[in-house]
Amino acid sequence: MAAPRPARLHALDGVRGAAALVVVLYHASLIARPFADDGTARLIWETATESPLKLGFAGTEAVQVFFVLSGLVVTLPALRAGFSWPGYFVSRLVRLYLPVWAAILFAVLLVVAIPRDSSRVTPDVWIVNANITFPDWALAFDEATLMPVTYDTVNTLWSLRWEIVFSVLLPVFAAVALLLRRWAWPAAVACIAAMVAGRVLDERPFDLDALVYLPTFLLGCLIAVRLDEITAWARRRPRPILWLALFAASWLLLIASWWTRPLVPPSSTLGEALWGLAGAGAAGLILLAVCSPLAERVLQTRPLRWLGDISFSLYLVHAPILATLAFAWGDENWALVALAGVPLSLAVGWLFHRGVERPSHRAARAAGRRAERAFARVTA
């Protein structure tokens, strides 16, 4: 019999916190990118991005880690006896949408308070293409639905769209994971193959983003349905060499499309296929977090736990803050933007967590309980 599982896998908070910080550093690096085209700056940029060092600011790949995490932690409660689906749906949507709406309001008010002059920044780069330059309330209301494909008010909301899709389809994902429980490893390989195919065939002639991202959630679901066996197997005897190998393999898979760039063009079929392996690397890092005692200890250190606590809030507020500073000071001052913007994002993220996210959690729990009672009355 597997040993009792802890009520919460605290090491996963550390993973979430580290991934959120990586996304922040990634967006800070995008502000610097236009100034790394020549000489020493170009050499430094290529060394940092076209090598394993890219892990420190692999933002899009870090989102894959979030997706696997969501698949795991959202599925686990659904596997327990007495789980309420009506309560889940209401609670989950409230928990996601309330902070999103507050973040959109925060971003628009930032633009109202500190107007943005697009002439201060490099044209046709992330800072201009993925951030609003004037208060656009119609766009804000549209993006608040989390239905658009791209987002300019709060650039990071593109991933929340997929979180909503997964959350609504959780009964399907959980059922598929349970059905494939005995064949979890072949199913995981099929998920990875689907992500690679989705990336290679994207926009030929259809947008296949769903094939790129939704299997990543299913990887987390597959881990959830086999979690007891996985952790019991990991406890049988110490395997430090195995965990080191898993970390190295996951690291390299997560950013495979980057460190191979000196040899493989990113827009080539092979380059796209390598990007499709990011979900496999993300799943490997999650397995490491729940299996390796050393990884668990590192991920439960106070700084990473704190980052994990504020990770969602940090994810929501940092892009508008970095954009505001870049527009105000000019993106040629990218180092100053990063030095001020990253700690400011951490501080505002903490305030947002305290003032918006935690109350949203309470509201979500209350709404979920009301939905459970209402459903019980209707079905009584």
N, C-alpha and C positions, 0 to 999 in steps of 0.2 A: 504494500500500500504506500502511495506517495505521501510524503510528509505534508502537514498542513501548509498551505500557501499563505504568505502574509497578506493582510488586508489590502495593502498597497505595496506595489513594487517600487520602493523609493528610489532605486537606482535609475529608474526610467525618468524621474524628475530631473536628474542630472543630465541625462541624454537630451531631454527637451531643452534644458537651459543652455547647454553647449551649442545645440543646433540653432537656437534663437540668436545667440551671440554671433555665430558664423554668418547668419543672414545679415545682421547689422554690419559686420565687417565687409561683407560682399558688396552691399550698397555703397558703403564708404569708398570701396575700391573702384566702383564704377564712376564715381566722381573724379577720381584721379586718372582713370584710363586715358582720356584724351591727351594727357601730358606725358605719356610714356611711349612716344613714337620714335624717338631718336636717341642715339648714343647710349650713355650709361643708364638712363632712365628706361630705355627699351630693354636693355640687358637685364636689369633688375626685375622688370615686369615679367619678362619671359621666364626668368629663373623661378619666380614666385608662382606663376600660373601654369607653366608647362613642366611641372615636376610634382612630386608628392606634397610639396609645401602648399599646394592649392587647397588642401583639406581645410586650412584655416579660414578660408573665405569662399568656400564652394556653396554659394547661397541656394541656387536652384536644387542642387543635390541634397542640401540640408532639409529642404522641404520634403523630399522623398523620405527622409528619416521621420518627419512629422507624420506622414501618411501611414507608414508601417506602425508607428506608435499608436495612432488613432485606431487602426485596425485591431491592434492587440487590446488596448485598454477599454475601448468601447464595446468590444465583443465579450470580454470576460464577464461583466455583470449579466449579459443576456444569456449566459450559459447556466446561471443559477436558478434553482427552483423558485417559483413565485415571482419571477421577473414580470413587471407590468409594461407591456408594450405601449398602451395609451399614455401612461406616465412618462415613459422614456421619450416618446416623440415630442411631447409638449416641452418637457424639461430640456431636452437636447437643443431644440430650436431656440428656446428662450436663452439658453446658456451661450449660444453662438451669436445670435442676432443682436442682443442688447449691447455687448461690447463693440460689435461692428458698427452699429449706428452711432454710438458715442465717439468712436474713432473717426468716422466720417465727419461728424459735426466738429470735432477737434481740428481736423485737417482743413476744413473750409474756413473756420474761424481764424486759423493761423494765416491764411491767405488774406483774409479781411484785415487782420491786424498788421501784417507785414506784407505789403504788396510785392509781387514778384515781377522783376524786369528781365525778360528773356534775353535782352542784349548783354546781360552781365555774365552769361554762361555760354559754353561752346554749343553751337547749333547741332541738331540732329544726333544727340546722345541721350542716354537714359534720363538725365536730369530734366531734359525738355520733353522727351517723347513719352515719359511715363509719369509725369506729375503735372497737375493743373497749374496754369499761370494766372488765373483769375477765378473768383468765386463763381462756380457754376452749380447752382442749386438743382437744376433739372438733372444734370449728370449725377449729382450726389444722390438724389432720390432713386435714380435708375440703378446705381451701383449698390444702394442699400438693399436691393432685392437679392443680391448675390447671384443674379442670373446672367449678367454680361460675361463675355469671354475675357476682355481686358479691362483694366482699372487704372484711372489716373488720379482720383481723389486720394485714395489710399492704395498705392500700387500693389501691396502684398495681398490684397483681397482675392486675387486670382486663385489662390490655393484654397481659400474658404469656400469658393464655389464647389470645389471637389469634395470638401469636407461635408457640405450640405448634401450633395448627391449621395455620398457614401452613407451618411446618417439616415437619410430617408430610405435607402435600400438595405439597411442593416439586416432586416429579416432574411433577405435573399442571400446576402454575403454570409451570414451566420449559418444558414441552412446548407449552402454550398460547402462551407468549411467543414461542417459536421459530416456531410455526405462523403467528403473526401478525406476524412480524418485518418483512415487506415492507409491512405496513399498520399499523405501530406507532402512527402519529399518529391515524388513525381509531379504532384500538383504545383509545388513551388517552382519546379523547373519549367512547367508549362506557363506559369505566371511570368517568369523572366523572359521566356521566349516570346510571349505576347507583347511585353513591353519593348523588346528589341524590334519586333515586327512593326509595332505601332510607330516607333520612332523612325524606322527606315522608310515606311510607306506613308508617313504623314503627308497629307495634302496631295496624294497621288491616287485618285483625284479628290479624296475626302479628308477632312480634318479628323485625325484619329487620336486626338489627345486623350479620349476616354480609354483607349487601349494602352496608352502610355502610363496613365496615372491610376486607374481603378484597380488593376492587378496588384499595385503596391499595397493598397489597403487589404486586399485578399491575403497577401503574404502575412500581414499582421494577424488576420483572422485565423490563418492556419497555425501560427505560433500559439494563439490563444487556446485552440482546441487540443493542442498537444503539450501545453505548458507544463502540466504535472509530470509527464513522462520526460520531457526535456530537462527540467530542473532536477528530477530524481537521478537521471543518467549522469548529469554533471556533478552531483554530490558523491557519487560512488567512490571516486578517488581523484586526487588532485591531477589536473592536466594543464599545467602552466605553459608547456610548449604548444599544446593544441590551441589554447586561448591566444597566445602570441601569434600563431599562424593565422587564426581566424581574424584577429585585429588587422594584421598586415594585408590579408586578402581582401577584407571588407574595405579598408582604406583605399587600396588600389582599384577595386571595382567601382567604388562610389565616384571616383574622379578619373575613371579610365579614359574618358574622352579628352581629358586635359593633359595628363602626363605623357600621353602618346602623340601629342600634336607635333613634335619635331619630325615625326615620321608619317603620321596619318592626318590628312586635312580634316578638320571637324565637319565640313559639309559633304564629305565623301560618304558613300554607303557604309564603309567600315567605321568611319568616325561617328555616324549616327547610331550604328549598332552598338558601339562602345558606350555611347551615352545611355542607351537603353539598359545597360548593366547597372546603372546607378541604384535601381531598386534592390538588386541583389546585395550590393554593398550596404545599403541601409538596413536590410533585414539581418545581415551578418552582424552589424553593430548592435542591433537590438538583442540578438541572441547572446552576444558577448556580455551585454549588460545584465542579463538575467542568469547567466551561467558562471561567469568568472568571478571568484571571490575578490580578486584584486581590482577588477573593473568596478565591482559593486562598491568597494571601499572608496575608490577614487571618485566615483560618481555621487557618493553620498557625503562628500565634503561640503562644508557649509557654503562656500561661494557657489558651487554648482547647484546645490539645493535651492539657494536663494534665487539664482537665475532661473531655475525650473519653476519656482513659484510665480515669477513675474513674466515668464516666457511669452505667454499669449499676449499680454498687454504690451510688452516690449516689441513683439512682432507687429502689432497694430500701429504703434505710435512712431517708430523710429524713422520710417521713410519720409513722412511729412516734416519731421524735425530736420533731418539731413538736407532735404530739398530746400527748406526755408533758409537755412544757413548758407547753402551754396548760392541761391539766388541773391541773398543779401550781400555776401562778401565776394562773390565771383568764384567760379569753380577753379580758377587758377590758384586760389588759396585753399586747395583741397586738403592740405595737411592740417591747416587751422580748422577747417570744417570737421575733419575727422576727430581731431584732438578735443574739440568742444562738443561736437555732435554725439559722439559715442557715450561719454559720461552723462550728457544731458538726456539722451534717450533712456539710459538706465534709470536716471532719477525720475523722469516723467513716467516711465513704464511702471516704476514702483508706486507712484501716486495714482496712476490709472488703475493699477491692480487693487489698491486699497479703496479707491473711491468709486470705481465702476465695475471691475471684474468680480470682486468678492460679493458686492450687493447683487450683481447679476446671478451669481451662483445661488444665493439665497432665494431670489425671485424664481429661479428655474426650479429649485426643489419644491417651493410652495406651489407653483403652477403644476408641476408634475403630480403632487399629491391631490390637488383639486381635480385634475384629469382622471386620476385613478378612482376617486370617489364618484365622479360623474359617470364614468364607465360602469362602475359597480351598480349604481342605481339603475342605469338603463338596461343592464343585462340581468338584474335580479328577478 
